[in-house]
């Protein structure tokens, strides 16, 4: 499903608001996806569950398309917001290493 199709679906059906931090507007999701593309990793800062944070990066196939991910998950006491960039870079490096070992093509930086 193309990104525009996903956004249209979300505009039609919405997003369930699971926590106060959940991204519940298609426009905000679109903006966040741009940030994820630029950084090469995604951050879930209590968007799915209160007290839980996640940082993830895609593992890519030989065409550069994502088919899996590497993630780091932990409680907010251990995965601090001030560590997002440092941890994100490390998670992306791990995903890129797995991508190359698998025979995939890493995303362009």
C-alpha positions, 0 to 999 in steps of 0.5 A: 500500500502506497503512503498516499493510500495509507494517508487516505485510509487514515483520513477516512477511518482515523487513528485510535488514540491510545495515549496522550502522545498517540499521533491521531491526525493524518497530517501529523503522521505525514510530518512524522514519516518525513522525519523518520525518512530523514533520520533513518529511524522511528521513535515511539515516545509513549504513543502506544503505551504509557511508560514505554518507548521504542526506537526502530529502523528498517531492514531492507531487501535487495531493492531497498524496500523495508521488510523487517526491523530492528528495535530497542524497547524499554521503559521511559526510565531507561530509554530517555528522550535525551538519548533518542538520537544516540540510540537511533543512530545505533539502531539504524547502524544495526539495521543497516548491518543486517541489511548488508549481511542479508544481501539487501541495499541500505537506504541512502543517508 
